[in-house]
Amino acid sequence: MLRVLVIESEFEVRAAIRRKLTNEGFEVITEVDETTALRATRAGEFDVIVLDTRLLAFPEYSLLNSIRSDDVDAPVLLISS
């Protein structure tokens, strides 16, 4: 089963993505902010990461840079809701 990390700040959007991916057979982990997202990427292996672009408002895309600097090589899909 493929593991997907969804990092989305809005509950409704996060729930809809989780529901759709779960129905398609993916294992889905959801996080709502930078701190919990980084904790999740450091604790587990993911096949893909879905990332809310609003969470990239940190200086110099720090969340995405932090994920990459931790040697997480999963593809990152950026979404805007």
ABEGO torsion letter per residue (X at the ends): XBBBBBBBABAAAAAAAAAAAAAAGBBBBBBABAAAAAAAAAABBBABBBBBAAAAABBGGAAAAAAAAAGBABBBBBBBX
